[in-house]
Amino acid sequence: MISTIISSMESGLNLRGIKKIYADFILDISFSIKQGEFVSLVGPSGCGKTTTLSIISGLLDPDEGKMSLNGKDLLFVPIWERNIGFVFQDYALFPNMNIENNIGYGLKVKKVDKSASLARTNTLLDIIGLTGYNKRSTEELSGGEKQRVALARALAPHPELLLLDEPLSALDAQLRKSLRKEIRSIQKDLTVTTIYVTHDQEEALSISDRIIMINNGSIEQIGTPEDIYSFPKTKFSAEFFGRSTMLPVKITNHNSNTCTVSHKNHTYCTNSSVMHYFKRDTPVAETKPETGHLFFRPENAEIFHVNELDIDLDLERAEFSNIFLHTVVIETEYSGNGYFVECNWEGFELILFSKIRLHKGSVISVKVPIVSSLFIPD
């Protein structure tokens, strides 16, 4: 029983206090990934995503920290003994080998006999939809086919962990969508623990069990795609994933479910887990006003023309059932299924969504339900 509990606690990948120090950049991260989980690393260029993969794989040595995979210490294990599959952005296939030999390369290194290696190669060719391609040259393949072969080569030795470093960035948008579904399907079938690096926010949201956001060498937020998108914990998180409105405000009051925020002469109530930022037993009177931002997504706001709004705005605001903002349309951008609307409210930008085109200069009123807004502290 005890051994089962210990094994469960140690399964998956664990990084604790991992640091890589350069003259102009420091990576300092800690996170855990459960066995069989699909996790995406996201963040701007140069934030430390590829450095993290390189440390995990053994291509780079960290300056500090601990790292284990399924209970085994990885720090002093050579690359070839870590049992980690790596898919690179540029495929990195061997041009002098045919497809069969490319996929079976890792098995050859592990001295797997030829019949077992061929059987594994054929199984993977079936899985990636390239049955019968054994003897083809890599030069005969399209970009999408090369990436599938690179994936099969990484999976061939039955890795405990699969690392993918922006594997689809060189492909066109339609092929990216198709291949990312295939990668996710294969990962689920094989239940291999996977870390997927991407710049594409939509990609990360659509295929991940969880997302780890990295910014300037540090972890900004970890959560499910739904949490990351709807409940960002920082201004960076809110702005990185999709469009959003961020209005500067300060807290004037709060309880366990909501908080009251103000901007100049305006007061609003927002659905904020303020207890994330204050101790649960801290009396409101002892809480210092905190500055931050009132956040909501474009699709969470309902747009009215002012002359069509037949409800008592002051009463609604007093009851804190909705947030109301009067604003002016600056410009619109067609998105295929509607329009993103940029507005000006007291010198600040609002990003809204409308099914119909609104003309520049239109005066509108915006209603945002409390449950669709959030206070994010500075």
N, C-alpha and C positions, 0 to 999 in steps of 0.2 A: 504493500500500500504506500509506504513512505517513498520507495524508489519510484513508483508511478508518479507521485506528486512532484518529486524532484525532476524527473524526466520531462513532465509537462511544463514546468517552470522554465526549463532550459531549452525547450524546443524553439525553432525559429532562429532569427538573427538578432543579436543584441549588441549595441554599440553604447559604451559608457565613457563620457568625457574624452571622446576622440578629438585630438587637435593636430592640425598641420599648420605650421607657422612659416610664413614667407615675409619678406621685407615690407610688402605693401598689402598683405592679406592674411587673415587668420581664420581658419576653419575650426569651429568649436561646436560639436554636435553630440547629441545622445538620443537614441531612439531604439525601439524594438519592433520587430516584424514577426507576426505569428506564422507558424508553419502552414504553407499552402496559401498564404495571403498574397494578393496582388496590390502592390503599393507604388504609387507614382511620386517621383521627386520632381518638384516644379520650382521655378524661380527665374529671375532674369539672368542674362548672360554674365558669366563671371562670378556667380553667387556661391559656387562650390559643389554643384551637382556632380560633375564628372570627376572632380577630385575625390568626392565621397565614394563613387564607384571604384575608382582606382585604388583607394585604400582597402576597401572590402575585398577586392580581387587579389590584392598583393602587388599590384604594379607600383604602388607607392607605400612607403612606411610612415605611419603616423609618428608625431613627436611625443604624444602623450595618449593615455587612455587604454581601455580594454575592449576586446571584441571577441564574440563567440558565435558559433553556428551549431545549432542543435547540441549545445553543451560542450563543444570542443573549442578550446582557445585557438584563435586564428592568427594571432600576432606573429608567432614564430614558425608558422607553417608555410613552406614554399608554395609558390603559385600552383605548381602542377599537382600538389597534394590537397588543395583546398576543396576540390570537387565543386567548382563553381563554373557555370557556363556564362560566356560573355558574348553578346551580339553588338557589334560596332556600327556606328553610323554609316561608314563607307564599306560595309559588308566584310572586307578583309578576307575574301576567298582566295584560295591558292590557284593562280592562273594556270600553273603547270599540271594541275590535277583535274580529273573529271569529277562529276557531281558525286558519284559513289565514293571516291577516295577523299573528297572534301568532307563529306558527312562522316565518314568512318575514321577520320584522322585521329580524333581523341581516343577512339577505341583501340587504334593501333598503338598509340602511346601507352595505353594501359595494358597492352599485350593481350587483348581479347582475341580469341581464335577467329580465323577468317569466316567460318560458317556462321558463328554467332554475330559477328560484325555485319555480315551481309544481311542477315535476318533483321537486325536492328535498323540498318540503313533502309531496307525495303519498307519496313513498318513506318518509319518516319517519312519516307517519300509518299506513302499513301496518306498519312496524316496531313501533309502540307499540299496535297493535291498535285504531286508531280510524279506519279507512278510511271515507271519505265524510263525515267530520265537518267538512269545510272551512268551511262557512258557518254553523256553529252558534255561538251566543254562549257566552262563558265561564260565564255564569250558568246555562246548561243542563247543566253538567257536575258530576259528583260530585267529591269530594275526590281520589279516586284518579285520575280522568280528568284533572283539572286538573294534577296532578303529572306525569302522562305528557306533557301538552302542554308544560309547563315544561321537561321533559327534552328534548323534540323541538326546542323553540326554542333551547336551549343547544347542541344538536348540529348544528343546521342549517348554520352557517357553516364546518363542518369544523374544529372547534377542535383545537389541538395539546394542550390540557390541559382537562379537565373538573373543575370544583369543585362539590361537592354539600354544602350546609350543613344537616345534619339534615333531609333532604328528606321523611322519612316520619314525623316525630314527631307530626304532627297527626292521623294516621290510626289506626284501630283495629288491634289486634294481628294479626288474621287478614289484613287487607289489607296490612299492613306486610310480612308474610312473603311474600305473593304478589308485591308490587311490587319487593321487594329482589331476588328471583330474576330478575324481568324486567330490572331495571337492570343486574344483573351479566351477564345473557345478551347484552343490547344492547352493553354495554361490550366484551365478548369479541369479538363479531361485528365491531365497528367498530375494535377495538384502539386505543381512545383512552386516553391516560394519564389516570388518574382519582384524585382525592383525595376521600374520603368522610368527612365529620364525623358522628359519632354518639355518643350516650350509651349506646346499647344494646350491651352486651357480646356477647350472643348474635349480634346482627346483624354486628358486626365480625368475630367468629370464623368466621361461616358464609360470608362473601362476599369476604374480603380475601386478596390475595396476601401482603401484609405489613401489620403494624400498628405505628403510631407512638404510643406512650403519652406524653402530656404531663401534667406535674404542676407547678402553680405556676410556669408560664412556662418550664420546662426539660424536656428529653426524658428520660424515665425509662427507657425501653427501646424498642428497635426489633427486630422479628423476625417470623417466620411465626406464624400463629395457633397452631400446635402448640407452637412454642417459647415463646411468650408464656404459654400456659396451663400447660404442663407444666414449663417451666424458667424461672420468673420470676427476675430478677436482684436484685430489691429487694423489701422487705416491701410497699411500695405496690403493685407489679405483682402480687404474689401475692394480695393482698386485693381488688384492683379487679376481677379476672376470676374470677368464681365464688366458691364457698365453699371455705374451706381451714382447716387447722389450722396454727397457728404457735406452737411451744413454745420459750421462751427457753433457749438453750444456749450453751456456749462450746467452741471447738475445743481438743482436747487432743493430737491427732496427725492427720497426713494424708499421703497419697501421691498418685500421679497419677490414681487412680480413685475413691478413697473418702476419707472423713475420719472420725475418731472425735470424737464430741461428748459433752458431759456436762451433766446437770442435777441439781444436788444430789448424791445418792448413786447416780444412774442414769448408765450409760454406754451409748452406742449408736453404731452405725456407719451412715453415710448416704452415698448415692450423690451426692457433690458434686464438681463441677468446681472444686475448691479452687484449682486453678492459674489460674482466672480472677482470683483475689484475691491470689495470691502468685506471685512470679517462679518460673518452672519450675526454676531452678537453686538456689533458696534451700534450704539444709539445714533439715530439720525442727527440729533443735536451736536454730536461730537464729530460728525463727518464733515470734513472740509469740502467746499464746493470744488468740483473737479471739472476741468475743461475737456472737451472731446468733440465728437461729431455725431450728428443725427444721420443715420444711414438708412437708405431703402433702395431697392432695385427698381428699374424702370417699369417692370410689369406689375409691381405692387401698388402703383399709383393709378387712381382713376381720374380721368380728365373731364372737366365740365367747362362749357362756355359760361361765363359769369351770368349772362342774362337768362340762362336756362337753369340756374341753380336756385331752387325754391325752398331751401332749408335754412334755418337760423344758424348761421356760422358761429355767432358768439355763444349760443346755447350749446352747440356741439363741442366747441372748444372748452367751455366750462365743464362739460361732463367728461372730457377727455376720451370720448369714444373714437374720435378720428383726429388726424392732423390735417388742417386746411392751410393751403398756401395760395395766394394770388400772385400770378406771374405773367410774364410776357414772352412769347415765342421768338427766339432768335433765329433758328434754322431747323430744318428737318432733313433726315437722311433715310432713304428707302432701304429696307432690310430684307425684302422678299415677302414676308408675311405681315408687313406693317411698316411703321415709321418710328425711328428714334427721334425724339423731339428735344432740342436743347433750348432751355429757357433761362431767363435772368431773374433772380429773386434777390433784391437788395444787394446787388453786386456779386452774388454767388451763382454758380451754375447748377441747374437742375437737369437731370437726364430722365426723360419720361418715355413712354411707349404709347403709340396711338394706332388704331386700325385705319384711321383716315388721315389724309394729309391736312395739316394745320398750316395756315399761311403766316409768314413772318410778320410780326407786329400784333398778332392775335393776343387778346387778353383772356386768360383762362384761369379757372380755379382748379386746384389739385387736391384730391382727398386721398390720404394714406391711412389705412386702418392701423391702430396701435400694434396689433399682432404682426404687422408686416414691416415695422420699423425697429431700429435698434440703436442704442447708445454705445458708441465705441470711444473709450478714453484715449487721450493723447499718450 
